[in-house]
Amino acid sequence: MSTITEASVQSARPTRFMDAVDRLKEEHDALKIRLSAVQAKAQSVGKMKTVPEAMALLQQLREEITDFRTELDRHATWEERELFPLLCSYFNKYSGPSMMPSFWVMEKDHELAETFIDSFVESVDRLSLPSREAIRETSSHLIQACLILNEHLNLEEDIVYPMAEQILDDIDSLFS
């Protein structure tokens, strides 16, 4: 996975784009930390000693993933309204393949993860007399959502960071 080096960020002039890249990195780091914690808890659900303990953890996870989803949606809205158009406007000036297929794949990953989150929430809400098997199945929806979202964030970085490097290199060239 490519990353943006501190030297490239520090050597370029401050721009709206640099602020966007900094925000992307900060938000992704925070989202990944929260996602990792949710995934670890979801994986531990099946290991709970009693059904009531497992149900309590599922309810807690339901609240946590709802909060996480709100943060993720806010982040995705910012990307769609500000970051991606900024990248597209810069790179559409060059001949070569379009970035649109990559953005489409990322959007589909996000939608698939949302489907698993919805499935998890609905399953938690339906568990009235839960069995261990039903609890494990319910938590598996959340684990799958976490796996997809983690891959989604990594793919986004694999696409955006090299583009950011190119833009920052171009900015350096202009101002050196």
Disulfide bonds with the S-S distance in Angstrom:
none
